[in-house]
Amino acid sequence: MSMILYNYRYRGPYEYDKFVNNVLQFFNETKYLENKLLKQDYSRLQNQLDELDILVDTLTGENCKLQQQLLISEQVGV
């Protein structure tokens, strides 16, 4: 897809229309890919991302083992 970056007068009266059309085509393609990735064919990807979020939260959250070790070491004074 080629996009027109500038609106020069010497290119004719439909330059702006071509630019708007290209921007809207780009927007539609982006929405289509987002829909395809997150809802249709690749919904498994979203599930894996959710599992990864849960895993990272358990490793770095307030109740993780490293946080508990830090609290214990502060209490002991090491």
C-alpha positions as CSV (number, residue, x, y, z in Angstrom):
1,M,0.0,0.0,0.0
2,S,1.5,3.4,-1.0
3,M,0.5,6.4,1.1
4,I,0.7,10.0,0.0
5,L,2.6,11.9,2.6
6,Y,2.1,15.5,1.4
7,N,-0.8,17.4,-0.3
8,Y,0.8,19.4,-3.1
9,R,-1.4,21.6,-5.3
10,Y,0.3,20.6,-8.5
11,R,-0.8,16.9,-8.1
12,G,-4.4,17.8,-8.7
13,P,-7.7,18.4,-6.8
14,Y,-8.1,14.8,-5.6
15,E,-4.9,14.6,-3.7
16,Y,-6.6,15.1,-0.3
17,D,-9.2,12.5,-1.2
18,K,-6.5,10.0,-2.0
19,F,-4.7,10.8,1.3
20,V,-7.8,10.3,3.3
21,N,-8.7,7.1,1.5
22,N,-5.2,5.7,2.2
23,V,-5.4,6.6,5.9
24,L,-8.8,5.0,6.2
25,Q,-7.6,1.9,4.4
26,F,-4.6,1.7,6.9
27,F,-7.0,2.1,9.8
28,N,-9.3,-0.6,8.5
29,E,-6.4,-3.0,8.0
30,T,-5.1,-2.3,11.5
31,K,-8.6,-3.0,13.0
32,Y,-8.9,-6.2,10.9
33,L,-5.5,-7.5,12.1
34,E,-6.3,-6.6,15.7
35,N,-9.7,-8.4,15.4
36,K,-8.0,-11.4,13.8
37,L,-5.2,-11.6,16.4
38,L,-7.3,-11.2,19.5
39,K,-10.7,-12.7,18.7
40,Q,-10.6,-15.1,15.8
41,D,-7.7,-17.3,14.6
42,Y,-5.2,-16.3,17.2
43,S,-7.3,-16.3,20.4
44,R,-4.8,-18.8,21.8
45,L,-2.3,-16.0,21.7
46,Q,-4.5,-13.9,24.0
47,N,-4.8,-16.8,26.4
48,Q,-1.1,-17.3,26.6
49,L,-0.6,-13.5,27.2
50,D,-3.1,-13.8,30.1
51,E,-1.2,-16.8,31.5
52,L,2.0,-14.8,31.2
53,D,0.5,-11.9,33.1
54,I,-0.5,-14.2,35.9
55,L,2.9,-15.8,36.0
56,V,4.7,-12.4,36.1
57,D,2.4,-11.2,38.8
58,T,3.0,-14.3,41.0
59,L,6.8,-13.9,40.5
60,T,7.0,-10.2,41.2
61,G,3.8,-9.4,43.2
62,E,3.6,-8.3,46.9
63,N,3.3,-11.9,48.1
64,C,6.1,-13.5,46.1
65,K,8.9,-15.5,47.7
66,L,11.5,-12.8,47.1
67,Q,9.4,-10.2,48.8
68,Q,9.0,-12.5,51.8
69,Q,12.7,-13.1,51.9
70,L,13.3,-9.4,51.8
71,L,10.9,-8.8,54.7
72,I,12.5,-11.6,56.8
73,S,16.1,-10.3,56.1
74,E,15.0,-6.8,57.2
75,Q,13.5,-8.2,60.4
76,V,16.7,-10.3,61.1
77,G,18.9,-7.3,60.2
78,V,21.1,-9.0,57.6
